[in-house]
Amino acid sequence: MLGSQILDLNRSISGADIGVPEVRSFGFATFHQAMPTTDSWSSHSGPELVFVLEGEACWELETEALIPVSGGQFALFPANRPHRIVNGLYPPSHSFWMVMVGAGNGLQPALLTAEGLRDFQNYLGRRGLTHDIDVRCKDAIAELHRLINDPRVYTGSSLLIAEIRAQLHTVLVEAWKAQDKKLADRGNNELVGEFLEALHSNPDTELNIGEVANRLGFSRSYLHDRFRKEVGMSPSDYAQRLRIKRCCRRLITSRDPITEIAVEFGFGSSQYFSRVFKKYLGTTPTEYRQQMLAREH
């Protein structure tokens, strides 16, 4: 789960402790600066929801698909689907996360009915994994942040625990509604899949997005619109993140000069490379290499 393995300051609560057994645990994670992590591939018997409130973060699935999430968006990771933070580095960000328990194991949920929990979990992962955070959901998360930092919660205050349960219910319902809305938008999501396939099958080739769109029989603007709705960002931004991921791998596995890596991956200069790199990871290529090498020792 987000950050739990590397920051003791990130407070979390077990769902069982407040009478909501369908929630394994939930909490907040704040990274004031880019921080390396040893997080490996993880998955859970139930889905995981990560709401990025400030900054941005990016995960990857075992399929190599990227799940970038900016402030004001959240990601849904279906049950038993391995994922991890990309590039081994948490960028500066502030997030709320919730890990669910798998449905259908005989538990009696408290926030949803057993049928509702099953339907909610069945919805996840059928289409895009990234969504915008609704205002009601954002307000509920803000209340949760206030409540779990109230020391009376840890002395068993029934009122505060009841408030937490109410806010968790709102978060789940709003996340469900966001997923339902995306499922109802039956646009050409096959187009997005075909573009991603072309992008990932030619990782060392700089794709011309307009040419790819035309080859698939659509305009660049239509591809841009469909991709943003499905993935939560523009095709060019996704392609840039994929390029940065390849640069990170080279930085870790080689001693090649930063300038040489920058030119090889089409950045033109080490200065431009550093600006783009820091935009996405919150640190420079040199600092990233130093942090990753220090982590291994």
N, C-alpha and C positions, 0 to 999 in steps of 0.2 A: 504494500500500500504506500501511498505517497509519503516519502520522507521518514517513515516510522523507523527504518533501520538505521538512520544516521543522525537523527537529532532528538535528543531526550527532551528538548524544550517543547516539542510538538505534543501537546496534551491530547489524549484520546480517551474514549469511553466505550466500554463493552455494552452492546445492546442488552445482553442478559441482565446486567446490573440495574437497568432501569425498566425491566419488564417488556422489552421488545426483542424477543428471541430471533426474529427474522433478520435483525441487523447484527452482524458479527461484531463490528466496531465502527466508530466514526470519530472524526477530529479535524484539526486544522494543521497545516504545514506552512511555515513561513521561512523563506530563504532570502536573507538580506543581500547576499552576494552569491555568485555562482559557486556551487559546491559539488565536488566529486562524490560519487556513490559507488558502492560495490553491489548495488542491487542487481540480481540476475533475473532471468525469466521467471515471472510469477503468474499464478492464476489462482482462482478461488472457486469453491463449489457453487458460489452464488456470484452475481454480477458486482462490479465495482463502479461507482460513480465518482468522478473527480470534477469539481467546480473550481475553475481558475478565476479568482476574484481580481487579482492584480498581476501584471507581468504576463508571462506566457511560458508554456512548457510543451514538450513534444515527446510522445511515446512512439514505440514501434511494435508491430506485431511480428510473430514468427514468419509471416508471409513477406516480411520486409516493408509492408505498407506503413506509412507514417501517419500518426494521429496528432497533428499540431493543434494546440488549444490556447487561444489568447484570452486575455482578461475579458470577462463577460460571457464566456462560453463554458460548456461542460462536456465531458466525454463519458460515454457509456461503454464499459468493457464487459461483454457477455461472460457468463459463467464458463469456466474451464478454457478460456482463451488466453494463452500466454502473452504477456506484454512486459515491456520494461521502458524506463526512461531512455531516450535515444542519446547516444554519444557519451553515456556514463556521467552526465553532468546535469544537475538541477539548476536551471537559470534562476535569477532573482524573481521571486513570485510569492503569491499568497493564495492558498487554496483550501477548500473544504473537501474532504473525501468521506465516502461511506462504502463499506464492504458488506454485502448481503450474504445471508446463509442460503444455500440451495433450496429451492422449493421442492415439495413432494417428499420430504423426509419425515413426515409425521408431526412436525412442530405446529403449534397453534399460534399464528401470528397475532400481534396486537394492533399494528397500524393499519393493516389491510385484512380482508377476509382471506381464507385459504385460497379460494378461487381467484380473488383479486391479485394476490401475490403471484400465483401461477401465471395468470394472464400478463401481469406486469413484466415478469421475467421472460416470458415467451416473446414479448414485443422487442426486447432488446437485441440489437445486432442484426435485425432483419434488413436494415438499410443503414445509411450513414451513422457514424458513431459520435459525431460532434454536433452540438446544438447551442443555440443562444440561451442564456439564463433569463427567464422571465422575471419581471419586477417583483411579483409575489414570492417567487423562489429566492430572489436576492435578499428580500426583506427577512424571510424566514431564516436564511443562513446568518444574516447579521445578528438576529436574535439568538441563534444558537451560539454564536461566538461570545455574546455577552453572558449567556446562561452558564456555559461550561467553564467560564472563568470566575464564576461566583463560588466562593469556597463553601457556601451552604449546600451546594449540590453534593459534595463529598462527605457531608454529615447526614445525608439521607433526607433532605427537604422534600416532602411529598409534593408540595406546590411547584417547586422548580423542576422536579422530575416530570410532572404532568405537563408543564410548559414545554420542556424539551421534546417530549413525545408528540405534542401537538405540532411543533415546528418541523420535526422529522416527517410527520405525515404530510405536511404541506410540500416539503421538498420532494418527496416521492411522487405525489400526485402531479405536481408541476412538471417533473421530469417525464412522467408517463404521458402527459398531454403534449409535451414537445415532441416525443417520439411518435405519438399518434398523428400529429400534424405532419411530420415528415413522411410517414407512411401514406398519408392521404394525398401527398403531392406526387403523383405518379408520372413525373416528367421522365425524360429519357436518361435514366440513371445508367443504362447500358453504355451510353456515350462516355460517361465518367469512367466506368470500368475499363473501356477500351483505351482511353487516354492514359490511365494509370498503367495499364499493361505495356503500352508503348514506351512510357517513361521508364519503367523499371527494367524492361528488357534491353534497353540501350543506355545503361547507366553512365557510360563514358562519352555519350554523344549529346551535344547541346541541341535539344529539339526546338524547332520553330513551331510555336503553339498554333499560329495561324495556318501553317501548312498541314499540321496534323489534323486540325479541325476540318479543313477542306477535304483531306483525304478520307475522313470519316463521314463526309457528306453534310457538314454543318458549318456555320459561320464561327469566327473566333469569338464574337460577342455572345453567341448562344452557348458555346462551350464554357466560356467564362462564367456565365450566369448559372448554368447547371452545376458546374464544378463547385462554385462558391456555396450553393445551396446544399450540396451533398457532403462536401468535405469541410466547409467552414472557412475557406480561404481561396485565393485566386490560384489558377494553375501555375503561374510564374513563381508565386511565393512558395508553393509546394516543391516545384522543381529546384528552387534555390536551396531549400532545406535539404533536399536529397543530395545536392552537390556539397553542401557543408558537411553532411554525414560522411561522404567519401573522403573529404579533406581531413576530418577527424581521425578516420582510420589510418590515413597516411601519416599524420602527425604522431600517432602512437606507435606505429609499426616501423617507422624509419627515422633516420637522423637527417633526412634531406632538409636543406635550408628552407626557411619560410618563403623566401622570394621564389625559389624554384617550384614549390608546391603551388603558390599563388598563380604563377604563369601557366603551369601545367593544367590547372583546372579552370583557366580562362578568366582570371580576375585582373590580369594586366599589370598590377603592381602589388607589392606587399602591403602598402598603405591602404589601398582599396579593400584588399582581402581582409585586413584587420578590422576595418569599419563594418563590413558585412558580417564577419564572424562574431564580433561583439554584439551586433544587433540581435542575433539569434541566440547566442549562448551567454551573453553578459560578461564575457572575458575575452582576452586576445588569444590568437593562435599560440604565441609563445607561452603565455600563462597556462593555457589549457594543456600544452605538452608537459610543462613542469608539474602540474597538478596530477595528471594521469600517471606519469612516471613515478612520482612520489607515492602514489596510492599503491603501486605494485611492489614497493619495497617495505 
